[in-house]
Amino acid sequence: MTIEYMFNNIKNTELIYLIEERYDEVFGDNIKVENYLGTDYCRGVMDKLQTHFPEMKNCVYKGQTERIAHEEYNVEVAGVIYSVSFTIDTFNDKAQTQLGIYIFSSTDGNEYDMFLEKFKVYLKEILLKEWEICTWIIDEQSEYLGMQLYPLIFKAENKMRAFVNKVMTHKFGFKWMELIGLEDIIKGYQRSNVDFKREVPEFNNINDYLICSTAESLTKLMLKSKVFESSISLSDVESMKIHEMLAEKKSNSIFESLLKIRKVKVDIWKDIFEKYFDEKIQKEITNFIKNRNHVAHNKLMTKASYDKMKSNILEIQTSFDIADNAFMNEEPSDELYETWNIEQEEIRNEKEYVYDRIKNETGIDVLFPEQIFSLFEDKIQELYTEIDDSEYFSYAVTISTLNAIENEPESQIMFSVDSNVDESFSFKVCVLIDITDGMGEDSYLKLWIEKEDGEILLETKVIYHNGEAHEDSMECYYIPDSEALLDTEELKSFIEDLKNYIKDDMNPIKAEADSLSFSAVKDGGDSPVANIPCWNCGQDYISVNDDLYPYGKCMNCGEENEIFVCERCGNIYPADEGGEFCGVGLCSYCLEKIENE
């Protein structure tokens, strides 16, 4: 396995070069003398690594190999030799500095090397304290994980395509992509058919609409698309508006007005697909697309992120298998094609006419309550996506699915953030929507987080001010009074505060453990955590202090770890890495040593 990355612009050049002025008797003047300190600098880094990883044995300095300022070390861990090289380069009289890191191990690619992952990440963290930027070059370990995931993604994506195509063809016929409302799907197919497909003669005569669709367009079709009536009925007020726009040659306004008054015939998700899936599927599909793009674009990953992505991909496969079975076993129903039309009242039409005039004459937006609610829904989704994405790979908390929020002036739970360590740390993210209809009115989206005992920790308010204008009775046109405004600055601060709370303050047990561990190192005493990682999250937070947290449980993820104390050396070891010898519990190291003796 090969790992290569580099660092640029060291914050203190004197860590690797000391430049002194000395008097030269030959030239009779002061000259600059450069003293190379790179060897000591790299040795210091390796010392930090040895302190952090006690399993590192036989750390051997090989010298400056290949060239000047190329410092090479060999270290041994569990019988595996790792080559670690530091290559220092400077340019422009030391104004530009670069440090190349090259790690090579002979580990078998079929067995994931957790030490290598921890080693490369910790080395990166050490050096980033002293260098401005780190750039990853090669990571065969991450490539290996991506290669394992991509066939699963390929299979899951094809299951999605097959199911959607099968259902849509059954419900609407093989020309379903020509339905009114699916124009964007056709455009996407036409673009991808040119840009992303080669001509294979044997398959030139097949319907490949969905084969050429991206996962994003496939999801949009399934979850967001609507089919509209082929005809549009205009009320007298609407007809008058259209004629006025024609006279004024406002083609864009005509187009937008016609889009607004189209009647929905079929909501693809609600009327066709929703019944085949459970309530988690929309979130799972969203995560699948993000995971798919992450892997397809060769982004870096760890074993923990790989496990999380794999679980999601397999969940998608299972969901579509279940949906396919349900579809194959159901009796077709003509009721699925029945249209639903909501007749708009005359007062609504008159309001639309007035608001359109205000928009055209002043540029001011005046929104109906459902449009304001849609704006607030977007902000709710933005908040949820930010938090869900930031904690996607977390073992410490579980983010629930986003609940459907109703346009009602009452407290509602958006989603919950559940602690895996202690349920008393969990909290709910709540919302109260207060929409006031009419021009010049303010509507509010109130957000807060609430613990199980009712304690409110963070809160904010998003304000939307509806536009306002009045008609000049003499001139017969509208004059602006106030612009429409959606103030989202408070929301941005709330999102950051919420992220920081989850990361730093939600779990006080970890903070106390860190404090006690620091005191143990500084003043002596017992550390409250074992010196081995949790089997689940890989973090070194397994409790050995019942007063702080139950013995053997991880303070980061709450998972139970079966651990024992070696009766020979006193070290703590996991149950699967030790054993007994003559009734005495021993770690693997002591057990092997005694058996060899």
Secondary structure, 3 states (H helix, E strand, C coil): CEEEEEEEEECCHHHCEEEEEEEECCCCEEEEEEEECHHHHHHHHHHHHHHHCCCCEEEEEEEECCCCCEEEEEEEECCEEEEEEEEEEEECCCCEEEEEEEEEECCCCCCCCHHHHHHHHHHHHHHHCCEEEEEEEEEHHHHHHHHHHHHHHHHHHHHHHHHHHHHHHHHHCCCHHHCCCCHHHHHHHHHHHHHCCCCCHHHCCCCCCCCCCCHHHHHHHHHHCEEECCCCCCCHHHHHHHHHHHHCCCHHHHHHHHHHHCCEEEEHHHHHHHHHCCCCHHHHHHHHHHHHHHHHCCCCCCHHHHHHHHHHHHHHHHHHHHHHHHHHHCCCCHHHHCCCCCCCCHHHHHHHHHHHHHHHHHCCCCCCHHHHHHHHHHHHHHHHHHHHHHCCCCCCEEECCCCCCCCCCCCEEEEEEEECCCHHHCEEEEEEEECCCCCCCEEEEEEEEEECCCCEEEEEEEEEECCEEEEECCCCEEEEEECCEEECHHHHHHHHHHHHHHHHHCCHHHHHHHHHHHHHHHHCCCCCECCCCCCCCCCCCEECCCCCCCCCEECCCCCECCEEECCCCCCEEEHHHEEEECCEEEEHHHHHHHHHC
